[in-house]
Amino acid sequence: MQFLEQEISFITETTCQVMLGLDIRSGILPGTIDLVGGFCTGKVEISGAWNGVMLLHGSGQLANSAAAVIFSNGHSEVTPQDRSDAMYELTNVIANNIKALLPGPCQLALPQVMLTTTEDLKVAHAERVSELVFDCQNQPLYVSLWKR
C-alpha cells in the first residue's frame, strides 16, 4: 500500500504548513481513529481515467484550528459551520493536488464534509491504496486514497 504515499505526504504537509501555518509531521500518531473525540471527514469522489475516493479525517480540535486560521477568528469564536467549511477547503486543496498525480483526465466531485462515523472510515466497493497519518498541531490527521 504505497501508491503515491511520498507525494501525498508532501502535498498534505505543504498544504497544512503554507495554507494554514500549522505544524505537521508525518506518521507520529497511532494509525487508528478514536471517534469518541469527535472527528470530521472530508470525502472527494474521483472519476475518469482513475476512479476512486480520497478521504481526509481530522479531529474536531484540528478542524477548529484550521477554521480559526482561515476565517481569522479566535478559537472560541469558531462555529460548527466554520469547522465544516475549513475541512471542505482543506479536503478540496489536497484532493486537487492528488488529482494532478493520477492518470488523466480525471474529475473531482465537490467535497462532502460530515461528522465521522464508523461507516466513513471505509469506502464501499473500493480498495485502499494509500493511507497516511499525521500529527498536526498535536492532533491526528488521516489521508487515505481508495481505488474503484
Secondary structure, 3 states (H helix, E strand, C coil): CCCCHHHHHHHHHHHHHHHHCCCEEECCCCCCCCHHHCEEEEEEEEEECCCEEEEEEEEHHHHHHHHHHHCCCCHHHCCHHHHHHHHHHHHHHHHHHHHCCCCCCEEECCCEEEECCHHHHCCCCCEEEEEEEEEECCEEEEEEEEEC
